[in-house]
Amino acid sequence: MVDSRPRAEPVVELPPAAVLRTLGAACGLDLGSFRPAHVARTIDRAVERLHLAGPEAVARAVRADPAVRARLRRAIAVSTSGMWRDPEQFELLDRLLHAEGRPRRPLRVWSLGASDGSELCSVALLLGRRDALTGAFLLGSDLLPENVALARERRAERLDPAAQAIVRFEQRDVTTSAPTGSWDVVLCRNVLIHLSPDARRATLDHAVGALAPGGLLLLGRSERLLRDGRRGLDDAGPNAYRRVA
């Protein structure tokens, strides 16, 4: 199990199930995969921002206006990122990857919920500082194809050719699948906190299952694994876990 409970927040009522299905279809998203309170708050903000009568009107606006649709999709999927976000976690990752006794081999890194690619570009820069780019492979997965396109564009802006060559982005629903192969590092930061319980469990299954023996899983600052749900992982640092089984 993962403890990703947010701080106390006001109760927000979800629209009726039929309205949610209509809005989800208009957005092209399975709203049931996201935490209900997050979905409700996002819809309420859209109603207020657009000066609409209610969720049904939001669905109509989404169908009529591509810009409204794009903004709501990104808001629901929480497409928020930034270079070196939570820098202490990158410092921890650097220490763990280059600890004495750790095998020196090209790294495979998977980033879930890659958004605009900032997280993975930061990792590429981190590896570049250590002269560890040769043979490495960094893959970012995101639910939204528009995020994937943006990540590919920004990769060219942020990285030199050597780093660009090892960074790839793909569209993937990480609640339903993981890429093939095993990974030395899986970054699942600030993803689980926004998902429904079932989607959270499925995503964590994919993240842990993708880890190579000895591989590292990093969660967000507000996410941690409970003792009864470690799934063969040991503590490796704050919000960081190492696969031992």
Helices and strands as residue ranges (DSSP letters): E 2-3, H 17-27, G 31-33, H 36-50, H 55-64, H 66-76, H 87-97, E 108-112, H 118-129, E 137-142, H 145-158, H 161-164, E 167-171, E 183-188, G 192-194, H 197-209, E 211-219, E 224-225, G 227-229, E 233-237, E 240-243
